[in-house]
Amino acid sequence: SYTNDQPVVVIYGREQLLPGWEEGIGLMKAGGEAQLIIPPELGFGEQPVGAIPPNSQLVLDVELLSVETPPEPTAVDEDDMETTDSGLMYYDIVEGDGDMPEAGGTATTDFTIWVREEDGDRYVVSSADNEPISFTIGATDVVFPGWDEGVSSMNVGGKRLLVIPSELALGPQGGGDIPPDSTLVMEVELLEVVEPPEPILMEEVDPDDYIETDSGLMYFDVVEGDGASPEEGQTVVVHYTGWLEDGTQFDSSVERGQPFTFPIGTGGVIAGWDEGVATMKIGGKRQLVVPADLAYGDAGRPGIPPGATLIFDVELIEIAE
């Protein structure tokens, strides 16, 4: 941990460390330093881990920087809490006076999470031990539904207590220190919101203007480039935006501000891309209509249904030799 100047933060007694490591720090006091000799059965045992062979004795130099009592949620009478139609309960500890997040915009939050148990609320994790989390409002690929819903009606600067039923949290699968079917208690502070980006509009192309290849790929050159075309194995740098046939945008390197790089003709991308970009010229912009069998087929992927035809606007920026 000295290498990256990042101390390890753990909850003692939760088996977040090797057994010998946890036993050792249990014998220490804050401010102390110790060397621990950990036998294999209290380390990784017979399992090799990276550069550590099976049945290894470990030597750890440990400095116990601090010992802190876990935080507790703000005490709020249940009668003072609001309940939404979904079953989420909330109470505004501090009402913010800044902007409210919009669907598709980004919210940045500080947070603390507890699991509600019969004998009290058990601390799980806090951004104070890590860093704030940013996520897109209305999407639950980063946070769970109750977190998203709870934040969506806050104002920047606000701090809210949430009581989140299991079905709006991690549900029957649980995860980490959160058992299956757990009700969670959260305190969330909304630090910042960023408005959703303006949608990128698809180039309108007359269907009669497309060229169709033997594979079924269709393309139209919105702008014909005047540079070289890539050869098999060369690396191309492109900007792109992708839509479903109904106009739903599912991905865009333009929005990220980060061009995409891949080698032509090596199967590193979907077949429709390999074929469609191979005959472009640097500086060109092309619209590709990629049938499912040249894209993600019957499997689909997150954000792309099975059997979907995809439409891409692709700009060939450069060929990296």
MIVOBA-756776 format. One record per residue (C-alpha): residue in one letter; residue number from 1; x, y, z. Coordinates in Angstrom, 2 decimals, padded with zeros to 5 digits. Layout:
<rs>
<res->A | n->NUM | xx->X | yy->Y | zz->Z>
...
</rs>
This chain:
<rs>
<res->S | n->1 | xx->000.00 | yy->000.00 | zz->000.00>
<res->Y | n->2 | xx->003.02 | yy->002.29 | zz->000.40>
<res->T | n->3 | xx->003.66 | yy->002.02 | zz->-003.34>
<res->N | n->4 | xx->000.48 | yy->003.86 | zz->-004.31>
<res->D | n->5 | xx->000.13 | yy->005.72 | zz->-000.97>
<res->Q | n->6 | xx->-003.36 | yy->004.25 | zz->-000.54>
<res->P | n->7 | xx->-004.06 | yy->002.64 | zz->002.85>
<res->V | n->8 | xx->-006.41 | yy->-000.32 | zz->003.02>
<res->V | n->9 | xx->-009.73 | yy->000.39 | zz->004.76>
<res->V | n->10 | xx->-011.65 | yy->-002.61 | zz->006.09>
<res->I | n->11 | xx->-014.40 | yy->-003.41 | zz->008.56>
<res->Y | n->12 | xx->-012.86 | yy->-005.53 | zz->011.29>
<res->G | n->13 | xx->-014.52 | yy->-008.89 | zz->011.86>
<res->R | n->14 | xx->-016.09 | yy->-009.14 | zz->008.39>
<res->E | n->15 | xx->-013.47 | yy->-011.51 | zz->006.92>
<res->Q | n->16 | xx->-012.33 | yy->-008.84 | zz->004.46>
<res->L | n->17 | xx->-008.69 | yy->-009.77 | zz->005.14>
<res->L | n->18 | xx->-006.74 | yy->-013.01 | zz->005.30>
<res->P | n->19 | xx->-007.48 | yy->-014.75 | zz->008.62>
<res->G | n->20 | xx->-003.94 | yy->-014.24 | zz->009.91>
<res->W | n->21 | xx->-003.92 | yy->-010.59 | zz->008.89>
<res->E | n->22 | xx->-007.22 | yy->-009.93 | zz->010.65>
<res->E | n->23 | xx->-006.11 | yy->-011.79 | zz->013.77>
<res->G | n->24 | xx->-002.87 | yy->-009.82 | zz->013.80>
<res->I | n->25 | xx->-004.40 | yy->-006.35 | zz->013.61>
<res->G | n->26 | xx->-006.83 | yy->-007.40 | zz->016.34>
<res->L | n->27 | xx->-003.81 | yy->-007.56 | zz->018.66>
<res->M | n->28 | xx->-002.59 | yy->-004.07 | zz->017.69>
<res->K | n->29 | xx->-003.41 | yy->-000.52 | zz->018.80>
<res->A | n->30 | xx->-003.82 | yy->002.52 | zz->016.56>
<res->G | n->31 | xx->-000.45 | yy->004.04 | zz->015.79>
<res->G | n->32 | xx->001.35 | yy->000.72 | zz->016.21>
<res->E | n->33 | xx->003.50 | yy->-001.16 | zz->013.73>
<res->A | n->34 | xx->003.97 | yy->-004.93 | zz->013.71>
<res->Q | n->35 | xx->005.43 | yy->-007.72 | zz->011.61>
<res->L | n->36 | xx->003.10 | yy->-010.67 | zz->011.11>
<res->I | n->37 | xx->004.32 | yy->-014.17 | zz->010.19>
<res->I | n->38 | xx->001.27 | yy->-015.83 | zz->008.67>
<res->P | n->39 | xx->001.29 | yy->-019.62 | zz->008.16>
<res->P | n->40 | xx->-000.32 | yy->-021.00 | zz->005.00>
<res->E | n->41 | xx->-003.51 | yy->-022.10 | zz->006.74>
<res->L | n->42 | xx->-004.11 | yy->-018.48 | zz->007.84>
<res->G | n->43 | xx->-003.05 | yy->-017.10 | zz->004.44>
<res->F | n->44 | xx->-003.89 | yy->-018.44 | zz->000.99>
<res->G | n->45 | xx->-003.47 | yy->-022.11 | zz->001.93>
<res->E | n->46 | xx->-002.97 | yy->-024.52 | zz->-000.94>
<res->Q | n->47 | xx->-004.30 | yy->-022.02 | zz->-003.50>
<res->P | n->48 | xx->-001.66 | yy->-020.18 | zz->-005.59>
<res->V | n->49 | xx->-002.41 | yy->-016.47 | zz->-005.95>
<res->G | n->50 | xx->-000.42 | yy->-014.48 | zz->-008.51>
<res->A | n->51 | xx->003.24 | yy->-014.66 | zz->-007.55>
<res->I | n->52 | xx->002.44 | yy->-016.43 | zz->-004.26>
<res->P | n->53 | xx->003.02 | yy->-020.22 | zz->-004.52>
<res->P | n->54 | xx->000.79 | yy->-022.80 | zz->-002.79>
<res->N | n->55 | xx->001.36 | yy->-023.36 | zz->000.94>
<res->S | n->56 | xx->003.34 | yy->-020.12 | zz->001.35>
<res->Q | n->57 | xx->004.18 | yy->-018.53 | zz->004.67>
<res->L | n->58 | xx->003.61 | yy->-014.79 | zz->004.40>
<res->V | n->59 | xx->005.45 | yy->-011.94 | zz->006.11>
<res->L | n->60 | xx->003.49 | yy->-008.69 | zz->006.48>
<res->D | n->61 | xx->004.70 | yy->-005.38 | zz->007.86>
<res->V | n->62 | xx->001.53 | yy->-003.66 | zz->009.09>
<res->E | n->63 | xx->000.95 | yy->-000.15 | zz->010.43>
<res->L | n->64 | xx->-002.45 | yy->000.40 | zz->012.06>
<res->L | n->65 | xx->-003.20 | yy->004.03 | zz->011.21>
<res->S | n->66 | xx->-006.58 | yy->004.47 | zz->012.87>
<res->V | n->67 | xx->-009.54 | yy->002.71 | zz->014.43>
<res->E | n->68 | xx->-012.90 | yy->004.39 | zz->014.02>
<res->T | n->69 | xx->-016.42 | yy->003.59 | zz->015.21>
<res->P | n->70 | xx->-018.68 | yy->002.87 | zz->012.19>
<res->P | n->71 | xx->-021.14 | yy->005.68 | zz->011.36>
<res->E | n->72 | xx->-024.80 | yy->005.33 | zz->012.25>
<res->P | n->73 | xx->-027.73 | yy->006.58 | zz->010.18>
<res->T | n->74 | xx->-029.51 | yy->009.75 | zz->011.22>
<res->A | n->75 | xx->-032.35 | yy->008.90 | zz->013.61>
<res->V | n->76 | xx->-035.66 | yy->009.70 | zz->011.91>
<res->D | n->77 | xx->-039.16 | yy->008.73 | zz->013.04>
<res->E | n->78 | xx->-040.73 | yy->006.50 | zz->010.39>
<res->D | n->79 | xx->-043.88 | yy->008.65 | zz->010.50>
<res->D | n->80 | xx->-041.83 | yy->011.60 | zz->009.24>
<res->M | n->81 | xx->-040.69 | yy->009.75 | zz->006.12>
<res->E | n->82 | xx->-042.32 | yy->009.96 | zz->002.70>
<res->T | n->83 | xx->-043.16 | yy->006.72 | zz->000.86>
<res->T | n->84 | xx->-043.25 | yy->006.54 | zz->-002.94>
<res->D | n->85 | xx->-045.44 | yy->004.27 | zz->-005.05>
<res->S | n->86 | xx->-042.53 | yy->001.85 | zz->-005.45>
<res->G | n->87 | xx->-042.16 | yy->001.41 | zz->-001.67>
<res->L | n->88 | xx->-039.07 | yy->003.59 | zz->-001.29>
<res->M | n->89 | xx->-039.04 | yy->005.66 | zz->001.91>
<res->Y | n->90 | xx->-037.10 | yy->008.92 | zz->002.22>
<res->Y | n->91 | xx->-036.50 | yy->011.90 | zz->004.49>
<res->D | n->92 | xx->-034.62 | yy->015.08 | zz->003.63>
<res->I | n->93 | xx->-031.98 | yy->015.65 | zz->006.28>
<res->V | n->94 | xx->-030.84 | yy->018.73 | zz->004.35>
<res->E | n->95 | xx->-032.86 | yy->020.22 | zz->001.49>
<res->G | n->96 | xx->-030.58 | yy->021.30 | zz->-001.32>
<res->D | n->97 | xx->-030.98 | yy->024.54 | zz->-003.25>
<res->G | n->98 | xx->-029.16 | yy->023.56 | zz->-006.43>
<res->D | n->99 | xx->-030.29 | yy->021.89 | zz->-009.63>
<res->M | n->100 | xx->-032.34 | yy->018.70 | zz->-009.75>
<res->P | n->101 | xx->-030.99 | yy->015.92 | zz->-012.00>
<res->E | n->102 | xx->-032.73 | yy->015.20 | zz->-015.29>
<res->A | n->103 | xx->-033.33 | yy->011.77 | zz->-016.78>
<res->G | n->104 | xx->-030.25 | yy->010.89 | zz->-018.80>
<res->G | n->105 | xx->-028.13 | yy->013.39 | zz->-016.89>
<res->T | n->106 | xx->-025.29 | yy->012.49 | zz->-014.54>
<res->A | n->107 | xx->-025.52 | yy->012.69 | zz->-010.74>
<res->T | n->108 | xx->-022.51 | yy->012.56 | zz->-008.43>
<res->T | n->109 | xx->-023.21 | yy->011.41 | zz->-004.87>
<res->D | n->110 | xx->-021.53 | yy->010.78 | zz->-001.57>
<res->F | n->111 | xx->-023.17 | yy->007.87 | zz->000.23>
<res->T | n->112 | xx->-023.20 | yy->005.56 | zz->003.22>
<res->I | n->113 | xx->-024.99 | yy->002.20 | zz->003.27>
<res->W | n->114 | xx->-026.28 | yy->000.06 | zz->006.14>
<res->V | n->115 | xx->-028.17 | yy->-003.26 | zz->006.17>
<res->R | n->116 | xx->-031.31 | yy->-003.19 | zz->008.29>
<res->E | n->117 | xx->-031.26 | yy->-006.08 | zz->010.77>
<res->E | n->118 | xx->-033.40 | yy->-007.05 | zz->013.76>
<res->D | n->119 | xx->-030.86 | yy->-005.76 | zz->016.27>
<res->G | n->120 | xx->-030.08 | yy->-002.53 | zz->014.40>
<res->D | n->121 | xx->-028.57 | yy->-001.15 | zz->011.22>
<res->R | n->122 | xx->-025.23 | yy->-002.74 | zz->010.29>
<res->Y | n->123 | xx->-022.70 | yy->-000.52 | zz->008.53>
<res->V | n->124 | xx->-021.54 | yy->-001.76 | zz->005.11>
<res->V | n->125 | xx->-019.68 | yy->000.89 | zz->003.12>
<res->S | n->126 | xx->-019.20 | yy->004.61 | zz->002.63>
<res->S | n->127 | xx->-017.80 | yy->006.80 | zz->-000.13>
<res->A | n->128 | xx->-015.71 | yy->008.41 | zz->002.63>
<res->D | n->129 | xx->-013.53 | yy->005.28 | zz->002.40>
<res->N | n->130 | xx->-013.40 | yy->005.41 | zz->-001.39>
<res->E | n->131 | xx->-014.73 | yy->008.23 | zz->-003.57>
<res->P | n->132 | xx->-018.11 | yy->009.61 | zz->-004.75>
<res->I | n->133 | xx->-020.05 | yy->007.65 | zz->-007.36>
<res->S | n->134 | xx->-021.38 | yy->009.21 | zz->-010.56>
<res->F | n->135 | xx->-024.18 | yy->007.58 | zz->-012.53>
<res->T | n->136 | xx->-026.74 | yy->008.29 | zz->-015.23>
<res->I | n->137 | xx->-030.21 | yy->009.08 | zz->-013.88>
<res->G | n->138 | xx->-032.70 | yy->006.52 | zz->-015.16>
<res->A | n->139 | xx->-030.08 | yy->003.82 | zz->-015.77>
<res->T | n->140 | xx->-029.37 | yy->001.13 | zz->-013.19>
<res->D | n->141 | xx->-026.13 | yy->-000.31 | zz->-014.53>
<res->V | n->142 | xx->-024.10 | yy->001.47 | zz->-011.82>
<res->V | n->143 | xx->-026.49 | yy->001.84 | zz->-008.89>
<res->F | n->144 | xx->-029.61 | yy->-000.09 | zz->-007.87>
<res->P | n->145 | xx->-033.17 | yy->001.21 | zz->-008.55>
<res->G | n->146 | xx->-033.86 | yy->002.63 | zz->-005.07>
<res->W | n->147 | xx->-030.66 | yy->004.69 | zz->-005.15>
<res->D | n->148 | xx->-031.55 | yy->006.04 | zz->-008.59>
<res->E | n->149 | xx->-035.12 | yy->006.88 | zz->-007.59>
<res->G | n->150 | xx->-034.08 | yy->008.46 | zz->-004.31>
<res->V | n->151 | xx->-031.58 | yy->010.79 | zz->-005.97>
<res->S | n->152 | xx->-033.77 | yy->011.71 | zz->-008.97>
<res->S | n->153 | xx->-035.94 | yy->014.12 | zz->-006.92>
<res->M | n->154 | xx->-033.12 | yy->015.70 | zz->-004.87>
<res->N | n->155 | xx->-031.47 | yy->019.08 | zz->-005.38>
<res->V | n->156 | xx->-027.72 | yy->019.64 | zz->-005.39>
<res->G | n->157 | xx->-026.53 | yy->020.28 | zz->-001.84>
<res->G | n->158 | xx->-029.25 | yy->018.08 | zz->-000.37>
<res->K | n->159 | xx->-028.74 | yy->015.11 | zz->001.91>
<res->R | n->160 | xx->-031.40 | yy->012.41 | zz->002.08>
<res->L | n->161 | xx->-032.07 | yy->009.33 | zz->004.20>
<res->L | n->162 | xx->-033.39 | yy->006.39 | zz->002.17>
<res->V | n->163 | xx->-034.94 | yy->003.13 | zz->003.37>
<res->I | n->164 | xx->-034.80 | yy->000.84 | zz->000.36>
<res->P | n->165 | xx->-036.76 | yy->-002.43 | zz->000.23>
<res->S | n->166 | xx->-034.94 | yy->-005.47 | zz->-001.11>
<res->E | n->167 | xx->-036.69 | yy->-005.41 | zz->-004.49>
<res->L | n->168 | xx->-035.31 | yy->-001.91 | zz->-005.11>
<res->A | n->169 | xx->-031.85 | yy->-002.89 | zz->-003.82>
<res->L | n->170 | xx->-029.89 | yy->-006.10 | zz->-004.47>
<res->G | n->171 | xx->-032.91 | yy->-008.40 | zz->-004.23>
<res->P | n->172 | xx->-032.62 | yy->-012.16 | zz->-003.65>
<res->Q | n->173 | xx->-029.04 | yy->-012.34 | zz->-004.93>
<res->G | n->174 | xx->-027.51 | yy->-009.91 | zz->-002.41>
<res->G | n->175 | xx->-023.84 | yy->-009.17 | zz->-002.80>
<res->G | n->176 | xx->-020.69 | yy->-008.80 | zz->-000.71>
<res->D | n->177 | xx->-021.63 | yy->-007.90 | zz->002.87>
<res->I | n->178 | xx->-025.29 | yy->-007.52 | zz->001.87>
<res->P | n->179 | xx->-027.28 | yy->-010.75 | zz->002.39>
<res->P | n->180 | xx->-030.07 | yy->-011.76 | zz->000.00>
<res->D | n->181 | xx->-033.43 | yy->-010.00 | zz->000.44>
<res->S | n->182 | xx->-031.95 | yy->-007.21 | zz->002.58>
<res->T | n->183 | xx->-033.57 | yy->-003.86 | zz->003.26>
<res->L | n->184 | xx->-030.94 | yy->-001.15 | zz->002.97>
<res->V | n->185 | xx->-030.61 | yy->002.19 | zz->004.72>
<res->M | n->186 | xx->-028.69 | yy->004.89 | zz->002.89>
<res->E | n->187 | xx->-027.66 | yy->008.46 | zz->003.44>
<res->V | n->188 | xx->-027.02 | yy->010.15 | zz->000.10>
<res->E | n->189 | xx->-025.65 | yy->013.63 | zz->-000.55>
<res->L | n->190 | xx->-026.09 | yy->015.04 | zz->-004.05>
<res->L | n->191 | xx->-022.83 | yy->016.80 | zz->-004.93>
<res->E | n->192 | xx->-023.24 | yy->017.68 | zz->-008.60>
<res->V | n->193 | xx->-025.47 | yy->017.17 | zz->-011.61>
<res->V | n->194 | xx->-024.62 | yy->017.38 | zz->-015.29>
<res->E | n->195 | xx->-027.39 | yy->017.87 | zz->-017.83>
<res->P | n->196 | xx->-027.94 | yy->015.05 | zz->-020.34>
<res->P | n->197 | xx->-026.03 | yy->015.54 | zz->-023.58>
<res->E | n->198 | xx->-027.86 | yy->016.75 | zz->-026.64>
<res->P | n->199 | xx->-028.87 | yy->013.72 | zz->-028.71>
<res->I | n->200 | xx->-026.73 | yy->013.09 | zz->-031.77>
<res->L | n->201 | xx->-028.96 | yy->013.01 | zz->-034.83>
<res->M | n->202 | xx->-028.62 | yy->010.23 | zz->-037.35>
<res->E | n->203 | xx->-027.83 | yy->011.29 | zz->-040.91>
<res->E | n->204 | xx->-031.00 | yy->010.98 | zz->-043.01>
<res->V | n->205 | xx->-030.38 | yy->008.75 | zz->-046.02>
<res->D | n->206 | xx->-032.83 | yy->007.86 | zz->-048.78>
<res->P | n->207 | xx->-033.14 | yy->004.04 | zz->-048.75>
<res->D | n->208 | xx->-032.59 | yy->004.01 | zz->-052.53>
<res->D | n->209 | xx->-029.16 | yy->005.60 | zz->-052.06>
<res->Y | n->210 | xx->-027.66 | yy->002.73 | zz->-050.04>
<res->I | n->211 | xx->-025.22 | yy->000.32 | zz->-051.64>
<res->E | n->212 | xx->-025.77 | yy->-003.30 | zz->-050.56>
<res->T | n->213 | xx->-022.89 | yy->-005.77 | zz->-050.50>
<res->D | n->214 | xx->-023.05 | yy->-009.55 | zz->-051.02>
<res->S | n->215 | xx->-023.05 | yy->-010.05 | zz->-047.22>
<res->G | n->216 | xx->-026.19 | yy->-007.94 | zz->-046.75>
<res->L | n->217 | xx->-024.36 | yy->-004.92 | zz->-045.35>
<res->M | n->218 | xx->-025.75 | yy->-001.60 | zz->-046.60>
<res->Y | n->219 | xx->-023.77 | yy->001.66 | zz->-046.66>
<res->F | n->220 | xx->-023.89 | yy->005.23 | zz->-047.89>
<res->D | n->221 | xx->-021.00 | yy->007.68 | zz->-048.02>
<res->V | n->222 | xx->-022.20 | yy->010.89 | zz->-046.41>
<res->V | n->223 | xx->-018.74 | yy->012.35 | zz->-047.02>
<res->E | n->224 | xx->-016.25 | yy->010.63 | zz->-049.30>
<res->G | n->225 | xx->-012.77 | yy->010.84 | zz->-047.87>
<res->D | n->226 | xx->-009.73 | yy->011.79 | zz->-049.88>
<res->G | n->227 | xx->-007.09 | yy->009.86 | zz->-047.95>
<res->A | n->228 | xx->-005.90 | yy->006.27 | zz->-048.01>
<res->S | n->229 | xx->-008.02 | yy->003.21 | zz->-047.30>
<res->P | n->230 | xx->-006.87 | yy->000.80 | zz->-044.58>
<res->E | n->231 | xx->-005.23 | yy->-002.52 | zz->-045.35>
<res->E | n->232 | xx->-005.91 | yy->-005.71 | zz->-043.43>
<res->G | n->233 | xx->-004.15 | yy->-005.66 | zz->-040.08>
<res->Q | n->234 | xx->-003.73 | yy->-001.89 | zz->-039.98>
<res->T | n->235 | xx->-005.17 | yy->-000.02 | zz->-037.02>
<res->V | n->236 | xx->-007.89 | yy->002.53 | zz->-037.74>
<res->V | n->237 | xx->-009.10 | yy->005.39 | zz->-035.57>
<res->V | n->238 | xx->-012.79 | yy->006.23 | zz->-035.91>
<res->H | n->239 | xx->-015.55 | yy->008.23 | zz->-034.32>
<res->Y | n->240 | xx->-018.99 | yy->006.63 | zz->-034.39>
<res->T | n->241 | xx->-022.54 | yy->006.74 | zz->-033.08>
<res->G | n->242 | xx->-024.86 | yy->003.73 | zz->-033.13>
<res->W | n->243 | xx->-028.66 | yy->003.50 | zz->-033.16>
<res->L | n->244 | xx->-031.33 | yy->000.82 | zz->-033.24>
<res->E | n->245 | xx->-033.76 | yy->000.93 | zz->-036.15>
<res->D | n->246 | xx->-036.30 | yy->002.84 | zz->-034.02>
<res->G | n->247 | xx->-033.77 | yy->005.65 | zz->-033.55>
<res->T | n->248 | xx->-032.69 | yy->004.69 | zz->-030.02>
<res->Q | n->249 | xx->-029.04 | yy->005.65 | zz->-029.57>
<res->F | n->250 | xx->-027.08 | yy->002.94 | zz->-027.73>
<res->D | n->251 | xx->-023.46 | yy->004.07 | zz->-028.00>
<res->S | n->252 | xx->-021.32 | yy->006.99 | zz->-029.17>
<res->S | n->253 | xx->-017.59 | yy->007.65 | zz->-029.09>
<res->V | n->254 | xx->-018.46 | yy->011.25 | zz->-029.99>
<res->E | n->255 | xx->-020.31 | yy->011.76 | zz->-026.69>
<res->R | n->256 | xx->-017.39 | yy->010.26 | zz->-024.78>
<res->G | n->257 | xx->-014.95 | yy->012.48 | zz->-026.66>
<res->Q | n->258 | xx->-012.74 | yy->009.43 | zz->-027.19>
<res->P | n->259 | xx->-012.21 | yy->007.96 | zz->-030.69>
<res->F | n->260 | xx->-012.31 | yy->004.17 | zz->-031.04>
<res->T | n->261 | xx->-009.31 | yy->002.22 | zz->-032.31>
<res->F | n->262 | xx->-009.25 | yy->-001.30 | zz->-033.77>
<res->P | n->263 | xx->-007.28 | yy->-003.41 | zz->-036.30>
<res->I | n->264 | xx->-009.04 | yy->-003.99 | zz->-039.62>
<res->G | n->265 | xx->-009.88 | yy->-007.53 | zz->-040.71>
<res->T | n->266 | xx->-008.88 | yy->-009.36 | zz->-037.53>
<res->G | n->267 | xx->-012.32 | yy->-009.97 | zz->-036.01>
<res->G | n->268 | xx->-011.79 | yy->-007.44 | zz->-033.23>
<res->V | n->269 | xx->-015.16 | yy->-005.81 | zz->-034.00>
<res->I | n->270 | xx->-018.47 | yy->-006.98 | zz->-035.44>
<res->A | n->271 | xx->-018.25 | yy->-008.26 | zz->-039.01>
<res->G | n->272 | xx->-020.29 | yy->-005.36 | zz->-040.42>
<res->W | n->273 | xx->-017.74 | yy->-002.90 | zz->-039.06>
<res->D | n->274 | xx->-014.76 | yy->-004.81 | zz->-040.44>
<res->E | n->275 | xx->-016.35 | yy->-004.87 | zz->-043.87>
<res->G | n->276 | xx->-017.84 | yy->-001.39 | zz->-043.78>
<res->V | n->277 | xx->-014.76 | yy->000.50 | zz->-042.63>
<res->A | n->278 | xx->-012.30 | yy->-001.45 | zz->-044.82>
<res->T | n->279 | xx->-013.33 | yy->000.42 | zz->-047.99>
<res->M | n->280 | xx->-013.55 | yy->003.88 | zz->-046.44>
<res->K | n->281 | xx->-010.94 | yy->006.61 | zz->-046.99>
<res->I | n->282 | xx->-009.44 | yy->008.87 | zz->-044.34>
<res->G | n->283 | xx->-011.70 | yy->011.88 | zz->-043.83>
<res->G | n->284 | xx->-014.76 | yy->009.97 | zz->-044.96>
<res->K | n->285 | xx->-018.03 | yy->009.60 | zz->-043.08>
<res->R | n->286 | xx->-020.20 | yy->006.59 | zz->-043.84>
<res->Q | n->287 | xx->-023.54 | yy->005.31 | zz->-042.63>
<res->L | n->288 | xx->-023.65 | yy->001.55 | zz->-042.15>
<res->V | n->289 | xx->-026.85 | yy->-000.51 | zz->-041.85>
<res->V | n->290 | xx->-025.67 | yy->-003.73 | zz->-040.25>
<res->P | n->291 | xx->-028.02 | yy->-006.76 | zz->-040.20>
<res->A | n->292 | xx->-028.07 | yy->-008.86 | zz->-037.07>
<res->D | n->293 | xx->-025.96 | yy->-011.66 | zz->-038.55>
<res->L | n->294 | xx->-023.14 | yy->-009.15 | zz->-039.12>
<res->A | n->295 | xx->-023.65 | yy->-007.62 | zz->-035.67>
<res->Y | n->296 | xx->-024.65 | yy->-009.36 | zz->-032.41>
<res->G | n->297 | xx->-026.99 | yy->-011.97 | zz->-033.89>
<res->D | n->298 | xx->-029.60 | yy->-013.70 | zz->-031.76>
<res->A | n->299 | xx->-027.59 | yy->-013.15 | zz->-028.58>
<res->G | n->300 | xx->-027.77 | yy->-009.36 | zz->-028.52>
<res->R | n->301 | xx->-025.96 | yy->-007.54 | zz->-025.73>
<res->P | n->302 | xx->-026.86 | yy->-004.95 | zz->-023.05>
<res->G | n->303 | xx->-028.81 | yy->-002.20 | zz->-024.81>
<res->I | n->304 | xx->-029.09 | yy->-004.19 | zz->-028.04>
<res->P | n->305 | xx->-031.99 | yy->-006.67 | zz->-028.38>
<res->P | n->306 | xx->-031.50 | yy->-010.11 | zz->-029.98>
<res->G | n->307 | xx->-031.80 | yy->-010.05 | zz->-033.75>
<res->A | n->308 | xx->-031.35 | yy->-006.27 | zz->-033.97>
<res->T | n->309 | xx->-030.29 | yy->-004.46 | zz->-037.14>
<res->L | n->310 | xx->-027.89 | yy->-001.64 | zz->-036.20>
<res->I | n->311 | xx->-027.23 | yy->001.71 | zz->-037.85>
<res->F | n->312 | xx->-023.88 | yy->003.49 | zz->-037.44>
<res->D | n->313 | xx->-022.51 | yy->006.81 | zz->-038.57>
<res->V | n->314 | xx->-018.75 | yy->006.22 | zz->-038.76>
<res->E | n->315 | xx->-015.99 | yy->008.74 | zz->-039.48>
<res->L | n->316 | xx->-012.54 | yy->007.44 | zz->-040.41>
<res->I | n->317 | xx->-010.10 | yy->009.82 | zz->-038.71>
<res->E | n->318 | xx->-006.75 | yy->008.19 | zz->-039.35>
<res->I | n->319 | xx->-004.89 | yy->004.98 | zz->-040.03>
<res->A | n->320 | xx->-002.25 | yy->004.24 | zz->-037.40>
<res->E | n->321 | xx->000.63 | yy->002.37 | zz->-039.02>
</rs>
